[in-house]
Amino acid sequence: MGRKNAFSITYGSRLVGGSSNSYLLHGPYVLDKSFSTLRVVFDVIVVAGSYSGLQSASDTLETDFSKRDQSIVISLAGSTWTYTFGSSLLNSTASIQKSGNSDTDRGYSRGYTCVVEGELPAGDNDGLRDIEMNVDYESGRQRIVTMRGTYTPHGGSDAVAQYLSDFDNEATTLLDGVDNSATWELVDENYTQDRTKHLCNFVRQYVELLADQSQAGTDDSEIRDHRMHFSDISQHPGDSQESTYRLRRVTGSYECSIDIEETTDLYGVFEDKVKPHVTQLFQDNFVPSVFCVEDRRVSYDETAKRMSVSITFLYQPSAGGDVLEVSQSLTYREQRTIDYTPLHHQDEYAAEVNVGWSVRERVWVRTVMVIGDETPKRRIGEDPTAGPAGLFEQAIAGESDELDSGDRAEIKDGWNIISSQSQVTDRWTGDPDEDQQIKVSVLTESVVERWNVAPERGTQSSPGGGSRGRGGPVTRTS
């Protein structure tokens, strides 16, 4: 049978051993303790003066040792070991088992084995009981750091409050240990708490920032988890002039989340930070001589506070000149007349055939796009103009014996301009609200030249209109 001794154990409000006459400790207790857990096992003998008393005392003991969230005190002759629920003992539970020992279950006594278990708070590190860290290198050697750990109550704060107030500094220390020169951003965080807020398990993920989030710097407090990339679109379908640089397009795409603890104004972040940042990055990377914003698309996700931006820039590379596109064609156009003089008293189809007049023309047609201002060209009675339009004159001059200066006395053998049409259409490309727009002048021209051979002086024409000095009749039909 159990006997009174100097030991007593109190779980919640239930005292066993010590001065209790109904609940006696039988034998020594077992203590199993680690850094994070506590387990106490002991045997209790219930003693009563009747069977009904034994039943009542047993029911009470079973009820008291089926409770949770209780403190436990172990006392030895006035010296105590106290584990207080919520501070020095967490998530405590108790269980009771009737041993069925024939030595104790007799008469008005009954033997039980009681177990009290719980978790212990972290004894150091401000409540941080466990921590592990994983460093993952992406293919481009960008680092992603994942942290997992557990907080317990500390200094009067529950585990969740302790985590929220303490781990930012702990994370900074851990990240500095990875690389104190890198810039890190928190991109994912979650934590779970138990019923009593005695345990808080958390996961955090940090990404190494390799590119600025805004012009303010690499880590902008209002912007989270940004993505930035450019797509360069260059078309070279072919022009009528070599070394022609066409306007090119670059699409800059930017995605990010907005930290709602800093701001909820997505439009303001775009106008003040994202748009100027994307524009500046475009200029830094592609070094345009001129550029404009051709297309801009912004998507705001107000529910998740995310932003998606696409800006298309139209630009001329720094190596390009004023000429953007050139399309040029040359057409020869010829027509002639033949004089037929009928002959009488012969076959009704008989006729004297002589060469008449011939006209040979060539038609130049071109369209040229240039940056900036351009004016229509006058070619009859004017000197050729240098610049983008002057290239046309150079092409014509390369095929001509002499350009028409407009003076009748200067017209000689060869090609002479007889008709010229030149039109300029101005076009502004780009967002009118932006500082940059591109003015493009589209010059459309057609020039007609006619071939001329100076006549031989002193020759006479034949009755059929043919010039004897130029070969006479070409065919006779009898």
ABEGO torsion letter per residue (X at the ends): XBBBBABBBBBEABBBEEABAABBBBEBBBBBBBAABBBBBBBBBBBBABAAAAAAAAAAAAAAAABBGBBBBBBBGGBBBBBBBGAABBGBBBBBBBAGBAAABBEABBBBBBBBBBBBBBABGGGBABBBBBBBBBAAGBBBBBBBBBBBBBGGBBAAAAAAAAAAAAAAAAAAAABAABBBBBABBBBBBBAAGABBBBBBBBBBBABBABAAEABBAABBGBBBBBBBBBBBAEBABBGBBBBBBBBBBBBBBBBAAABABAAAAAAAAAAAAAAAAAAAAAGBABBBBABBBBBBBAAAGBBBBBBBBBBBBAABBABABBBBBBBBBBBBBBBBBBBBGBBAABBBBBBBBBBBBBBBBBBBBBBEBBBBBBABGBBBBBEAAAAAAAAAAAABABBBAGBAAABBBEBBBABBBBBBBBBBBEBAABABBBBBBBBBBBBBBBBBBBBBBGBBBBAAGBBAAAGEBABBBX
